[in-house]
Amino acid sequence: MFARRYTVVIADRSTGVVRRMTISLRAAVSTVTAVLMLPVLIGLGARWSALTEITQLRTTNSTLEVENGNFRASTGELTSQIQSLESVIDDLGSRSTIDPAQAKALQRLPAVVKARATGGTAQPNAPLTSVLSSSMTSPEDTFGVLRTLLQALEGRLSYVRRDVERQEALVGAHPSIWPTYGWLTGYFGGRPDPFTGERAFHQGLDISTAKGQPVYATANGTVESAAYSGEYGNLIVVRHDFGLATRYGHLSKFNVKPGQVVKRGDVFGLVGWTGRSTGAHLHYEVLANGKLINPLPLLTDKRPQIE
């Protein structure tokens, strides 16, 4: 059947030209089939291409979901670090604030005491901007640089924290309040001896007040001794940080024992009239590295009465 051949006659009426074209049935069917199958093949090709793109998009989407999950985790980690740093900065800011009067009095401490307080820890000199010198060509690079930068900031803050803690310790060890309330009757330095009238050196401050008035620790420290000591009478010696020490003489009573830790403002004795004394009063001394210094410039609160 497909072997049959057909002749198609085409005549031009105006010129009388006749054209004949012989075709086989097989060729005609093949041509028609090809023409009909072309849209189908094009559709199949388009569908295959679409399926391939969808598969690629699904793969890309899965990869992006994983990356987004990693980024969210990294972002959460960085946010936590930033919040932690903000908390540390706020805490250090509040702790580093010193009363102006206290700060002024601290400046009057001997240089050797302030040198002990500053310590010798060197801070890292590498600038934080050097962390940003690395190439940031991807989000991973950015997160890595930010993480490194935050770690560098944490390192810097650790040094700042040490400085603040030393400052707090110095403030705590600074003998800054009056050891008792009364009249200031004896100053640090040269004066006539109350018993002989001869010129003598007075090693501290004398504060006259009624017997039995409370005696306060002027700074945080540890009681080194609480016992009778010759001309001092009943004497309490307190050791503070950074080589500082205070003495409280002529007491009538002890409220502490050696080795006991005291805080500024604790009542640890009572004013008396013991030892070499002409009346009820407190003799108060401050030492730095074993050397006597004038206690008066170190006091920050106002004395209630002056001679």
C-alpha positions in Angstrom: 0.0 0.0 0.0 2.7 2.4 1.0 4.6 1.6 -2.3 1.9 3.3 -4.4 2.8 6.6 -6.1 0.6 9.5 -6.9 0.9 12.3 -9.4 -0.2 15.8 -8.6 -1.0 18.0 -11.7 -0.7 21.8 -11.3 -2.0 23.9 -14.3 -1.6 27.6 -14.7 -4.8 28.8 -16.6 -3.4 32.1 -17.7 -0.3 30.6 -19.3 -1.4 27.1 -19.9 1.7 25.7 -18.2 1.2 22.3 -16.6 3.4 21.0 -13.8 3.4 17.4 -12.6 4.8 16.2 -9.2 4.9 12.5 -8.4 5.0 11.5 -4.7 4.8 8.2 -2.9 2.3 7.5 -0.2 5.1 6.6 2.2 6.8 9.9 1.9 3.5 11.8 2.3 2.6 9.9 5.4 6.2 10.4 6.8 6.0 14.1 6.1 2.5 14.5 7.7 3.6 12.4 10.6 6.8 14.5 11.1 4.7 17.7 10.9 2.3 16.4 13.5 5.0 15.0 15.8 7.0 18.2 15.8 4.8 20.0 18.4 4.7 16.9 20.5 8.5 16.6 20.5 8.9 20.2 21.3 6.5 19.9 24.2 8.3 16.8 25.5 11.6 18.7 25.2 10.2 21.7 27.0 8.8 19.4 29.8 12.1 17.6 30.2 13.9 21.0 30.4 11.3 22.2 33.0 11.7 19.0 35.0 15.5 19.5 35.0 15.2 23.1 36.1 12.7 22.1 38.8 15.1 19.5 40.1 18.0 22.0 40.1 15.8 24.5 41.9 14.8 21.9 44.5 18.5 21.1 45.0 19.4 24.8 45.2 16.5 25.4 47.6 17.6 22.5 49.9 21.2 24.0 49.9 19.8 27.4 50.7 17.7 26.1 53.5 20.8 24.4 55.0 22.8 27.6 54.5 20.0 29.7 56.0 19.8 27.4 59.0 23.6 27.8 59.4 23.3 31.6 59.1 20.4 31.7 61.6 22.5 29.7 64.0 25.5 31.9 63.4 23.4 35.0 63.7 21.9 33.7 67.0 25.4 32.9 68.3 26.6 36.4 67.3 23.5 38.0 68.9 24.2 36.1 72.1 27.8 37.3 72.1 26.8 40.9 71.5 24.2 40.8 74.2 26.8 39.3 76.6 29.3 42.0 75.6 26.6 44.7 76.2 25.9 43.3 79.6 29.6 43.2 80.5 30.0 46.8 79.2 27.0 48.1 81.2 28.3 46.3 84.3 31.8 47.7 83.9 30.4 51.1 83.2 28.4 51.1 86.4 31.3 49.7 88.4 33.9 52.1 87.1 32.0 55.1 88.3 33.7 56.7 91.3 32.5 59.5 93.4 34.5 62.7 92.6 35.6 63.2 96.2 36.7 59.5 96.4 38.6 59.9 93.1 40.3 63.0 94.3 41.3 61.4 97.6 42.7 58.3 95.8 45.1 60.6 93.9 46.6 61.6 97.2 47.7 58.0 98.0 51.4 57.4 97.8 52.7 56.5 94.3 53.9 53.1 95.5 50.3 52.3 96.5 48.8 53.4 93.2 51.6 51.5 91.3 50.5 48.3 93.1 46.9 49.0 92.2 47.6 49.4 88.5 49.5 46.1 88.4 51.7 45.2 85.5 49.4 43.5 83.0 50.0 44.7 79.5 47.1 45.0 77.2 47.3 43.6 73.7 48.5 46.2 71.2 47.1 44.7 68.0 44.5 47.1 66.7 41.0 45.7 66.2 40.9 47.1 62.6 43.5 44.5 61.6 40.8 41.8 62.1 38.9 43.4 59.2 41.8 43.3 56.8 40.9 39.7 55.7 38.9 39.3 52.5 35.1 39.0 53.0 33.9 37.4 49.8 31.0 35.4 51.2 28.6 35.4 54.2 30.7 32.7 55.8 33.7 35.1 55.7 31.6 37.9 57.1 30.4 35.8 60.0 33.9 34.5 60.6 35.4 38.0 60.7 32.6 39.3 63.0 33.1 36.3 65.3 36.8 37.0 65.4 36.1 40.7 66.1 33.8 39.9 69.0 36.4 37.5 70.5 39.0 40.3 70.2 36.6 42.6 72.0 36.0 40.0 74.7 39.7 39.8 75.2 40.0 43.6 75.5 37.1 43.7 78.0 38.8 41.0 80.1 41.7 43.5 80.6 39.2 46.3 81.3 37.5 44.1 83.8 40.8 43.5 85.6 41.5 47.2 85.8 38.0 47.8 87.1 38.4 45.1 89.7 41.7 46.5 90.8 40.1 50.0 91.0 37.3 48.5 93.1 39.9 46.8 95.4 41.8 50.1 95.7 38.6 52.0 96.5 37.8 49.4 99.1 41.3 49.5 100.6 41.4 53.3 100.7 41.0 54.6 104.3 38.4 57.2 103.4 36.0 57.7 106.4 36.5 59.2 109.8 37.2 56.4 112.4 35.0 58.2 115.0 33.1 61.4 115.5 34.3 64.2 117.7 36.8 67.1 117.8 40.1 67.0 115.9 42.6 67.9 118.6 45.8 66.5 117.1 47.2 66.7 113.6 49.9 64.7 111.8 53.3 66.2 112.1 55.3 68.3 114.6 53.6 69.5 117.8 54.4 70.0 121.5 54.3 66.8 123.5 51.2 66.9 125.7 53.1 65.5 128.7 56.6 67.2 128.4 55.8 70.2 126.3 58.8 69.5 124.1 58.7 69.4 120.3 57.7 66.0 119.1 56.4 64.3 116.0 52.8 63.2 116.1 52.2 60.1 114.0 48.5 60.4 113.3 45.3 62.2 114.1 43.8 62.6 117.6 40.0 62.8 117.7 38.6 63.7 121.1 35.1 62.4 122.0 33.3 60.7 124.9 34.5 57.3 126.2 32.5 54.5 124.7 31.8 56.1 121.3 32.0 53.7 118.4 35.2 53.3 116.4 34.8 52.4 112.7 37.0 50.5 110.2 37.9 53.2 107.7 38.4 50.6 104.8 38.0 47.0 104.0 40.7 44.8 105.5 41.8 42.1 107.9 42.4 42.6 111.6 46.1 41.9 112.2 46.1 42.5 115.9 43.8 43.6 118.7 45.8 43.8 122.0 47.4 46.2 124.5 50.5 47.8 123.0 52.4 50.2 125.3 51.8 53.9 124.8 49.0 53.1 122.3 47.0 51.3 125.1 44.4 49.0 123.5 45.3 49.0 119.9 43.7 47.5 116.7 45.8 47.2 113.6 44.1 46.5 110.3 45.8 45.4 107.1 44.4 46.5 103.8 45.3 45.7 100.2 48.1 47.4 98.3 50.4 47.7 101.3 48.0 50.0 103.4 47.4 49.6 107.1 45.6 51.6 109.8 46.0 51.8 113.6 43.4 52.7 116.2 44.8 53.4 119.7 43.6 54.1 123.3 40.5 52.0 122.9 38.4 50.9 125.9 37.0 47.7 124.2 37.6 45.4 121.2 34.8 44.0 119.1 37.0 42.0 116.8 39.7 39.3 116.9 42.9 38.9 114.9 42.2 37.4 111.5 38.7 38.8 111.3 37.7 40.4 108.0 36.1 43.9 108.4 34.3 46.2 105.9 34.4 49.9 105.8 32.0 51.3 108.4 32.1 48.2 110.7 32.2 49.1 114.4 35.1 47.1 115.8 35.9 49.0 119.0 35.1 51.7 121.5 36.9 55.0 122.3 38.8 54.8 125.6 41.5 56.3 127.7 44.2 53.6 127.8 48.0 53.9 127.3 49.7 57.2 127.2 46.7 59.5 127.0 45.6 62.7 128.7 41.9 62.0 128.1 39.3 60.0 126.2 40.1 60.1 122.5 41.1 58.0 119.5 44.6 58.0 118.1 44.4 57.1 114.3 47.3 56.3 112.0 47.7 55.3 108.3 50.7 53.5 106.9 51.7 52.8 103.3 54.4 50.1 102.9 55.2 50.5 106.6 55.7 54.2 106.4 53.4 56.7 108.2 51.4 59.1 106.0 49.0 61.9 106.8 45.5 60.4 107.1 43.7 63.8 106.8 44.0 64.2 102.9 42.6 60.7 102.4 39.3 61.4 104.2 36.3 62.0 101.9 33.4 62.5 104.3 32.9 65.7 106.4 33.9 65.6 110.0 30.9 66.6 112.2 32.9 68.9 114.5 36.2 70.8 114.3 38.1 72.2 117.2 
